[in-house]
């Protein structure tokens, strides 16, 4: 768009902002007196925004060298409004970004094969764990690496799903990452070749004394069925106790979490959420099919969100003991609103509560049996599977 058209474009944007502010007023206030007072303040704020925007527009009109891309400018305005919420997990997605990120929840996508999370204090993108044998691991990515740049773009502070959309791409293409690793004196430049990732989020095996072991790496669409199959198989093989490993599991879909809990627990409340108006939405187990053996759940500081919903419900019901270290502490719910033009808005809309009414946001779940991981007990190169000291503690509890 040429500079002369920018005035028309900016006027439309400003009108949109004003309309959004009025709508927000209506949503936030129900008392007439409060509404009148807020509208007065809002009108004053709108005038200040209009005045300052006009000044910025004049500088752009007079000095900016290149033409204006109206779509990019509009997207920046929408992202700016959402960023103003101060919500680490909130984001505005363009149509292309939203199309990309929706692939991840299906469990099949083209990317680097790594589990990542956002540090809510710093906004840094942290690699929780590269998938075993995946492209990230093969390229040298390690747990604990912090991703600062993707293809030369600084992604610090960006929404996690937005960063994932930049990391993903066509199979066989390459993505350049710049990461920080503790102990290194400078950034590491790592190039990863993307490939089709078929995310097997559940793995299982039978340990000694007929103790079943199920590791869940994420709560995606495919997870609930994979988990149900694993439990069924172990029960058919005569399982007498069960360990569920949720260490380094950053969460995922509430729908999958509820289905998995339903497989383990009889009819009853599993989890509920409350929005800003205090309205609760409750999720229940639908049948009496349940686990009939003692259960231990392995957790650590990277067990978050859906992992905590899952663990908290089983702990509240007295079905499982938690073993390991305190969980991450993410007890809030993000909702994605699909907009008519293919874009989307994500923001925090409610809090999770366990069946007994516990909200673990910023506090986490405290294990029944606290055990710090001894890294010397982890698998060494060439070892497929070992029982580390936290797993041993779970086995000792289960007898």
C-alpha positions in Angstrom: 0.0 0.0 0.0 1.3 3.4 -0.9 1.9 6.0 1.8 -1.1 8.2 0.7 -3.4 5.3 1.5 -2.0 4.9 5.0 -4.3 7.6 6.4 -7.4 5.8 5.3 -6.1 2.5 6.7 -5.0 4.0 10.0 -8.4 5.7 10.5 -10.1 2.3 10.1 -7.7 0.8 12.7 -8.4 3.6 15.2 -12.1 3.1 14.8 -11.7 -0.6 15.4 -9.7 0.1 18.6 -12.4 2.5 19.8 -15.1 -0.1 19.1 -13.2 -2.8 21.0 -12.8 -0.5 24.0 -16.5 0.2 24.1 -17.3 -3.5 23.8 -14.8 -4.3 26.6 -16.6 -1.7 28.8 -19.9 -3.4 28.3 -18.5 -6.8 29.1 -16.6 -5.6 32.2 -19.2 -3.5 33.9 -22.9 -4.2 34.6 -23.7 -1.4 37.0 -25.0 1.8 35.3 -23.1 4.2 37.5 -19.8 2.3 37.0 -20.4 2.2 33.3 -20.9 6.0 33.0 -17.8 6.7 35.0 -15.7 4.2 32.9 -17.0 5.6 29.6 -15.8 9.1 30.6 -12.4 7.7 31.3 -12.5 5.7 28.2 -13.4 8.7 26.0 -10.5 10.5 27.5 -8.2 7.6 26.8 -9.5 7.3 23.2 -8.7 11.0 22.7 -5.1 10.5 24.0 -4.7 7.4 21.7 -6.0 9.4 18.7 -3.7 12.3 19.5 -0.6 10.3 19.8 -1.4 8.0 16.9 -1.8 11.1 14.7 1.6 12.3 15.8 3.1 8.9 14.9 1.3 8.9 11.6 2.7 12.3 10.7 6.2 11.1 11.4 5.6 8.0 9.3 4.1 10.0 6.4 7.0 12.4 6.4 10.0 10.3 7.1 9.4 6.6 6.6 11.3 5.5 3.5 9.4 2.5 2.2 5.8 1.8 1.3 3.4 0.5 4.0 2.1 -3.1 4.0 -1.4 -2.6 5.3 -1.9 -6.3 6.3 1.3 -6.4 8.3 0.4 -3.2 10.0 -3.0 -4.4 10.8 -1.7 -7.7 12.3 0.8 -5.7 14.4 -2.1 -3.6 15.8 -4.1 -6.7 16.7 -1.1 -8.4 18.3 -0.4 -5.2 20.2 -3.8 -5.1 21.7 -3.5 -8.7 22.9 0.1 -8.1 24.2 -1.3 -5.3 26.3 -3.1 -7.9 28.4 0.1 -8.9 30.1 -0.9 -12.5 29.7 2.1 -14.7 29.0 -0.1 -17.3 27.3 -2.3 -14.9 25.2 -1.8 -14.4 21.5 -3.3 -13.2 18.3 -2.7 -15.6 15.4 -2.8 -14.6 11.7 -4.6 -17.0 9.4 -1.3 -18.6 8.3 -0.1 -18.9 11.9 -3.3 -20.4 13.1 -3.4 -22.9 10.2 0.2 -24.0 11.2 -0.4 -24.4 14.9 -3.5 -26.5 14.6 -1.5 -29.2 13.1 0.5 -29.8 16.3 -2.5 -31.0 18.4 -3.3 -33.8 15.9 0.0 -35.6 16.8 1.3 -35.6 13.2 3.3 -32.7 11.8 6.5 -31.8 10.0 9.0 -30.3 12.4 12.2 -31.0 14.5 10.7 -33.4 17.1 11.3 -31.7 20.4 9.1 -31.0 23.5 9.3 -27.3 24.4 7.7 -25.0 27.0 7.6 -21.3 27.9 9.2 -19.9 31.0 6.4 -17.7 32.3 8.9 -15.4 34.1 11.3 -14.8 31.2 9.3 -15.7 28.2 12.2 -18.0 27.0 11.4 -21.0 24.9 12.9 -24.0 26.7 13.6 -27.4 25.2 12.2 -29.8 27.8 13.3 -32.9 25.9 14.1 -33.8 22.3 12.3 -36.9 21.0 14.4 -40.0 21.0 15.9 -40.5 17.6 14.2 -37.4 16.2 15.8 -34.7 14.0 16.4 -32.3 17.0 18.3 -35.0 18.9 20.2 -36.0 15.8 21.3 -32.4 15.2 22.6 -32.0 18.8 19.7 -30.3 20.6 19.6 -31.1 24.3 17.2 -30.8 27.2 17.6 -27.4 28.8 18.6 -25.6 25.6 16.9 -22.2 25.3 15.9 -21.3 21.7 16.5 -17.6 21.1 16.5 -17.3 17.3 14.6 -19.2 14.5 16.0 -18.5 11.0 17.6 -15.3 12.3 14.5 -14.0 14.0 14.6 -13.3 17.7 11.7 -15.3 19.2 12.2 -14.4 22.9 8.9 -13.5 24.5 6.8 -14.7 21.6 3.9 -17.0 22.1 5.0 -20.7 22.2 2.6 -21.8 19.5 3.7 -18.9 17.2 7.3 -20.1 17.7 6.3 -23.7 16.9 4.7 -22.5 13.7 8.1 -20.9 12.7 10.0 -24.1 13.5 7.7 -26.3 11.5 7.8 -26.5 7.7 7.9 -28.7 4.7 9.5 -32.1 5.2 13.2 -32.1 4.1 13.6 -28.4 4.6 16.1 -27.0 7.1 15.6 -24.6 10.0 18.4 -22.6 11.6 18.3 -22.3 15.4 20.4 -20.3 17.7 20.3 -21.7 21.2 21.8 -21.0 24.6 23.2 -23.9 26.6 24.3 -23.7 30.2 28.1 -24.0 30.5 28.7 -22.6 27.0 30.4 -19.2 26.5 28.3 -18.2 23.5 25.2 -19.1 21.5 25.2 -22.4 19.6 24.1 -22.4 15.9 22.3 -25.6 15.1 20.6 -26.5 11.8 17.9 -29.1 11.9 16.3 -30.9 8.9 12.6 -31.1 9.3 10.8 -34.5 8.9 7.3 -35.9 9.4 6.8 -36.4 13.1 4.3 -39.1 14.1 4.1 -38.4 17.7 3.7 -41.6 19.7 2.9 -39.9 23.0 2.5 -43.1 25.0 4.9 -46.0 25.5 4.6 -48.9 27.9 6.2 -52.1 29.2 6.0 -54.6 32.0 8.6 -54.3 34.8 9.5 -56.8 37.5 6.7 -58.1 39.8 4.1 -57.5 37.1 4.4 -53.7 37.6 3.2 -51.9 34.5 5.0 -48.8 33.3 3.4 -46.2 31.0 5.2 -43.0 29.9 3.1 -40.2 28.6 5.0 -37.3 26.8 2.0 -35.1 25.9 -1.8 -34.9 25.9 -2.6 -34.7 22.2 -5.6 -35.9 20.3 -3.9 -39.3 19.7 -2.9 -39.7 23.4 -6.2 -40.9 25.0 -6.5 -43.9 22.6 -2.9 -44.8 22.9 -3.1 -44.6 26.7 -6.3 -46.8 26.8 -4.6 -49.4 24.6 -1.6 -49.4 26.9 -3.7 -49.9 30.0 -5.8 -52.6 28.4 -2.7 -54.5 27.2 -1.0 -54.4 30.6 -4.1 -55.6 32.4 -4.4 -58.5 30.0 -0.8 -59.4 30.8 -1.7 -59.6 34.5 -0.5 -56.2 35.8 -0.5 -55.9 39.6 0.6 -52.3 40.0 1.1 -49.3 37.6 3.6 -46.5 37.3 2.6 -43.6 35.1 5.5 -41.4 34.1 4.6 -37.7 33.5 8.0 -36.2 34.0 8.8 -33.5 31.5 5.2 -33.6 30.2 4.2 -30.0 29.6 0.5 -30.8 29.1 -1.9 -30.5 26.2 -5.6 -31.0 25.6 -8.1 -31.1 28.4 -10.4 -33.4 26.4 -7.7 -36.1 26.1 -6.9 -35.7 29.8 -10.5 -36.3 30.8 -10.8 -39.4 28.6 -7.7 -40.8 30.2 -8.9 -40.1 33.7 -12.3 -41.7 32.8 -10.4 -44.9 32.0 -8.8 -45.0 35.5 -11.6 -43.6 37.7 -15.2 -44.6 38.3 -18.1 -42.2 37.8 -17.5 -38.8 39.5 -16.1 -35.4 39.2 -12.6 -35.3 37.5 -11.8 -31.6 37.2 -13.7 -28.3 37.0 -12.9 -24.8 35.8 -14.1 -21.4 36.9 -14.2 -18.3 34.7 -14.0 -14.6 35.7 -17.7 -14.6 36.6 -17.2 -17.6 38.9 -19.2 -19.9 36.6 -18.0 -23.4 36.8 -17.7 -26.0 34.0 -17.4 -29.6 35.4 -16.0 -32.7 33.7 -17.0 -36.2 34.9 -16.1 -39.8 34.4 -18.9 -41.3 32.4 -18.7 -45.0 33.5 -17.5 -47.2 36.3 -14.6 -48.8 34.4 -11.6 -48.1 36.5 -8.1 -49.2 37.5 -8.0 -51.8 40.2 -4.3 -51.9 41.1 -2.2 -49.4 43.1 -0.8 -46.5 41.1 2.3 -44.3 41.4 2.7 -41.2 39.2 6.2 -39.8 38.5 6.3 -36.0 38.3 8.9 -33.2 38.2 9.2 -29.5 37.8 8.4 -29.8 34.1 5.1 -31.7 34.7 2.6 -28.9 33.9 -1.0 -28.1 33.0 -2.8 -31.2 31.8 -0.2 -33.3 33.6 -1.2 -31.6 36.8 -4.9 -32.0 36.1 -4.4 -35.7 35.6 -2.1 -36.1 38.7 -4.2 -33.9 40.9 -7.4 -35.9 40.2 -5.9 -39.2 40.9 -4.2 -37.8 44.1 -7.5 -36.3 45.3 -9.3 -39.6 44.7 -6.7 -41.5 46.7 -6.0 -43.8 43.7 -2.4 -42.7 43.1 0.6 -41.4 45.0 2.8 -38.8 43.4 6.5 -39.5 43.4 9.3 -37.1 42.4 9.5 -33.3 42.8 7.0 -30.5 42.9 5.2 -29.9 39.6 5.4 -26.7 37.5 2.2 -25.0 38.7 0.1 -24.0 35.7 -3.5 -24.2 36.7 -5.0 -21.8 34.2 -7.0 -22.5 31.0 -6.4 -20.9 27.6 -9.3 -20.7 25.1 -8.8 -20.2 21.4 -11.5 -18.2 19.7 -11.8 -18.7 15.9 -12.4 -15.4 14.1 -14.4 -15.2 10.8 -11.4 -14.3 8.7 -9.4 -17.4 9.6 -7.4 -15.7 12.4 -7.7 -16.6 16.0 -7.4 -15.1 19.5 -6.0 -17.1 22.5 -6.2 -15.9 26.1 -6.5 -17.1 29.6 -10.2 -17.6 30.4 -10.5 -19.7 33.6 -8.7 -21.7 36.3 -8.5 -25.4 36.8 -9.5 -27.0 40.0 -9.0 -30.6 41.2 -12.0 -32.6 42.5 -11.2 -31.4 46.0 -11.1 -27.7 44.9 -7.4 -27.2 44.7 -6.0 -24.7 42.2 -2.3 -25.3 41.7 -1.4 -22.2 39.7 2.0 -21.0 40.7 2.1 -23.5 43.5 2.2 -26.9 41.8 1.5 -30.3 43.3 3.6 -31.6 46.1 4.5 -35.2 45.7 3.5 -37.7 48.4 7.0 -39.2 48.1 9.6 -36.5 47.4 12.6 -37.8 45.6 15.2 -35.7 43.7 16.5 -37.2 40.4 20.0 -38.6 40.6 21.3 -38.1 37.1 23.9 -40.8 37.7 21.0 -43.3 37.5 19.8 -42.2 34.1 20.4 -44.2 31.0 23.8 -44.0 29.4 24.6 -44.0 25.7 23.5 -47.2 24.2 21.1 -48.1 27.0 17.5 -48.4 25.9 15.8 -48.4 29.3 17.0 -48.1 32.9 15.2 -47.8 36.3 16.4 -44.4 37.7 16.2 -43.6 41.4 12.7 -41.9 41.1 11.3 -44.9 39.3 12.9 -47.1 42.0 11.2 -45.1 44.7 7.9 -45.7 43.0 8.6 -49.4 42.7 9.5 -49.5 46.4 6.2 -47.9 47.3 4.2 -50.3 45.2 6.1 -53.2 46.7 
